[in-house]
Amino acid sequence: MDEADLKRAGQAFRVGEDLYGISVAQLTERLEVLSAEQIRIKHAITQKNAELTTAETFFRKS
């Protein structure tokens, strides 16, 4: 699932909304979207931490 797919799918539901009237298929799709988003966020955190480490190392040497 690419970023555009995540944006489209994420607009179809809201985190925390009532799940009573939602089908199993729709719940499964939501879970897939949320799992993909979790992976994307973890990747962003890893990337930002690496950038922060690089910046800290650069400015300590200066």
Backbone as a printed PyTorch tensor [residue, N CA C, xyz], in Angstrom:
tensor([[[  0.8480,  -1.1650,   0.0000],
         [  0.0000,   0.0000,   0.0000],
         [  0.9010,   1.2380,   0.0000]],

        [[  0.7580,   2.0820,  -0.9990],
         [  1.6010,   3.2770,  -1.0640],
         [  0.9400,   4.4210,  -0.2890]],

        [[  1.6450,   5.5450,  -0.2180],
         [  1.1730,   6.6660,   0.5920],
         [ -0.1670,   7.2180,   0.1090]],

        [[ -0.3740,   7.2560,  -1.1950],
         [ -1.6490,   7.7440,  -1.7370],
         [ -2.8000,   6.8200,  -1.3350]],

        [[ -2.5570,   5.5080,  -1.3800],
         [ -3.5800,   4.5410,  -0.9510],
         [ -3.9170,   4.7330,   0.5200]],

        [[ -2.8920,   4.9650,   1.3390],
         [ -3.1120,   5.1680,   2.7660],
         [ -3.9610,   6.4110,   3.0160]],

        [[ -3.6780,   7.4740,   2.2870],
         [ -4.4510,   8.7080,   2.4640],
         [ -5.9120,   8.4880,   2.0970]],

        [[ -6.1500,   7.8230,   0.9600],
         [ -7.5360,   7.5650,   0.5330],
         [ -8.2530,   6.6660,   1.5380]],

        [[ -7.6040,   5.6000,   1.9550],
         [ -8.2240,   4.6520,   2.8770],
         [ -8.4500,   5.2930,   4.2460]],

        [[ -7.5020,   6.1100,   4.6850],
         [ -7.6200,   6.7630,   5.9820],
         [ -8.7460,   7.7760,   6.0500]],

        [[ -9.1570,   8.2990,   4.9140],
         [-10.2590,   9.2590,   4.8890],
         [-11.6090,   8.5580,   5.0340]],

        [[-11.6410,   7.2660,   4.8310],
         [-12.8890,   6.5180,   4.8790],
         [-13.3270,   6.2000,   6.3090]],

        [[-12.4370,   6.3430,   7.2810],
         [-12.7990,   6.0450,   8.6600],
         [-12.0080,   6.9220,   9.6170]],

        [[-12.4600,   6.9270,  10.8570],
         [-11.8000,   7.7090,  11.8920],
         [-11.3940,   6.7820,  13.0270]],

        [[-10.2230,   7.0020,  13.5440],
         [ -9.7590,   6.2290,  14.6900],
         [-10.6860,   6.5270,  15.8630]],

        [[-11.1350,   5.4780,  16.5350],
         [-11.9860,   5.6270,  17.7090],
         [-13.4790,   5.5950,  17.4390]],

        [[-13.8740,   5.5300,  16.1700],
         [-15.3130,   5.5220,  15.8870],
         [-15.9270,   4.1710,  16.2480]],

        [[-17.2390,   4.1520,  16.4160],
         [-17.9710,   2.9420,  16.7650],
         [-17.8200,   1.9000,  15.6530]],

        [[-17.4990,   0.6810,  16.0130],
         [-17.2630,  -0.3860,  15.0340],
         [-18.4590,  -1.3330,  14.8790]],

        [[-19.5260,  -1.0810,  15.5930],
         [-20.6560,  -2.0060,  15.6120],
         [-21.2160,  -2.3170,  14.2320]],

        [[-21.4770,  -1.3320,  13.4120],
         [-22.1320,  -1.5580,  12.1250],
         [-21.1820,  -1.8120,  10.9690]],

        [[-19.9450,  -2.1540,  11.2630],
         [-18.9420,  -2.3160,  10.2090],
         [-18.6870,  -3.8060,   9.9780]],

        [[-18.6330,  -4.1960,   8.7100],
         [-18.4640,  -5.6120,   8.3650],
         [-17.0600,  -6.1040,   8.6930]],

        [[-16.9290,  -7.4030,   8.7400],
         [-15.6260,  -8.0280,   8.9900],
         [-14.6490,  -7.6440,   7.8810]],

        [[-15.1140,  -7.6070,   6.6410],
         [-14.2440,  -7.2370,   5.5160],
         [-13.7360,  -5.8070,   5.6740]],

        [[-14.6160,  -4.9120,   6.0740],
         [-14.2110,  -3.5240,   6.2720],
         [-13.2440,  -3.3890,   7.4480]],

        [[-13.4910,  -4.1320,   8.5130],
         [-12.5840,  -4.1140,   9.6590],
         [-11.2130,  -4.6520,   9.2750]],

        [[-11.1940,  -5.7000,   8.4600],
         [ -9.9290,  -6.2680,   7.9910],
         [ -9.1650,  -5.2440,   7.1580]],

        [[ -9.8720,  -4.5300,   6.2970],
         [ -9.2300,  -3.5020,   5.4850],
         [ -8.6650,  -2.3820,   6.3640]],

        [[ -9.4170,  -1.9830,   7.3630],
         [ -8.9280,  -0.9460,   8.2860],
         [ -7.6600,  -1.3940,   8.9760]],

        [[ -7.6500,  -2.6420,   9.4110],
         [ -6.4800,  -3.1740,  10.0970],
         [ -5.2680,  -3.1760,   9.1720]],

        [[ -5.4660,  -3.5190,   7.9100],
         [ -4.3680,  -3.4910,   6.9370],
         [ -3.8510,  -2.0680,   6.7480]],

        [[ -4.7690,  -1.1110,   6.6700],
         [ -4.3780,   0.2920,   6.5080],
         [ -3.5950,   0.7600,   7.7300]],

        [[ -4.1000,   0.4620,   8.8970],
         [ -3.4320,   0.8930,  10.1240],
         [ -2.0670,   0.2140,  10.2920]],

        [[ -1.9690,  -1.0440,   9.9070],
         [ -0.6760,  -1.7470,   9.9770],
         [  0.3360,  -1.1190,   9.0290]],

        [[ -0.1100,  -0.7900,   7.8270],
         [  0.7830,  -0.1390,   6.8610],
         [  1.2130,   1.2290,   7.3670]],

        [[  0.2970,   1.9500,   7.9970],
         [  0.6240,   3.2690,   8.5480],
         [  1.6210,   3.1380,   9.7050]],

        [[  1.4530,   2.1120,  10.5150],
         [  2.3800,   1.8730,  11.6170],
         [  3.7910,   1.6230,  11.0840]],

        [[  3.9090,   0.8550,  10.0380],
         [  5.2130,   0.5890,   9.4170],
         [  5.8040,   1.8820,   8.8610]],

        [[  4.9760,   2.6860,   8.2040],
         [  5.4310,   3.9570,   7.6340],
         [  5.9360,   4.9000,   8.7230]],

        [[  5.2250,   4.9590,   9.8410],
         [  5.6270,   5.8250,  10.9490],
         [  6.9280,   5.3360,  11.5700]],

        [[  7.0620,   4.0300,  11.7730],
         [  8.3010,   3.4820,  12.3350],
         [  9.4910,   3.7950,  11.4320]],

        [[  9.2830,   3.7140,  10.1230],
         [ 10.3460,   4.0410,   9.1750],
         [ 10.7390,   5.5190,   9.2970]],

        [[  9.7460,   6.3850,   9.4250],
         [ 10.0150,   7.8220,   9.5660],
         [ 10.7770,   8.1070,  10.8490]],

        [[ 10.4260,   7.4420,  11.9280],
         [ 11.1330,   7.6180,  13.1980],
         [ 12.5810,   7.1870,  13.0640]],

        [[ 12.8170,   6.0440,  12.4400],
         [ 14.1720,   5.5530,  12.2290],
         [ 14.9810,   6.5430,  11.4040]],

        [[ 14.3850,   7.0440,  10.3420],
         [ 15.0640,   7.9950,   9.4650],
         [ 15.3770,   9.2970,  10.2110]],

        [[ 14.4350,   9.8050,  10.9720],
         [ 14.6480,  11.0510,  11.7120],
         [ 15.7050,  10.8750,  12.7950]],

        [[ 15.7240,   9.7220,  13.4570],
         [ 16.7560,   9.4640,  14.4580],
         [ 18.1410,   9.4270,  13.8230]],

        [[ 18.2420,   8.8290,  12.6440],
         [ 19.5280,   8.7780,  11.9430],
         [ 19.9700,  10.1880,  11.5520]],

        [[ 19.0430,  11.0030,  11.0730],
         [ 19.3750,  12.3800,  10.7120],
         [ 19.8030,  13.1820,  11.9340]],

        [[ 19.1280,  12.9630,  13.0520],
         [ 19.4730,  13.6650,  14.2850],
         [ 20.8620,  13.2720,  14.7590]],

        [[ 21.1720,  11.9900,  14.7060],
         [ 22.4980,  11.5090,  15.0980],
         [ 23.5740,  12.1210,  14.2150]],

        [[ 23.3290,  12.1700,  12.9130],
         [ 24.2830,  12.7730,  11.9720],
         [ 24.5010,  14.2420,  12.2980]],

        [[ 23.4230,  14.9650,  12.5630],
         [ 23.5360,  16.3990,  12.8840],
         [ 24.2810,  16.6030,  14.1900]],

        [[ 23.9640,  15.8060,  15.1910],
         [ 24.6440,  15.9340,  16.4810],
         [ 26.1380,  15.6690,  16.3380]],

        [[ 26.4910,  14.6590,  15.5620],
         [ 27.9010,  14.3320,  15.3310],
         [ 28.5980,  15.4670,  14.5890]],

        [[ 27.9510,  16.0200,  13.6020],
         [ 28.5390,  17.1180,  12.8150],
         [ 28.7880,  18.3470,  13.6970]],

        [[ 27.8260,  18.7100,  14.4990],
         [ 27.9570,  19.9280,  15.2810],
         [ 28.8740,  19.7590,  16.4920]],

        [[ 29.0770,  18.5560,  16.9650],
         [ 30.0320,  18.3150,  18.0530],
         [ 31.4630,  18.4880,  17.5630]],

        [[ 31.7060,  18.1250,  16.3070],
         [ 33.0560,  18.2040,  15.7480],
         [ 33.4280,  19.6370,  15.3650]],

        [[ 32.4540,  20.4870,  15.1690],
         [ 32.7180,  21.8620,  14.7200],
         [ 33.2050,  22.7360,  15.8580]]])
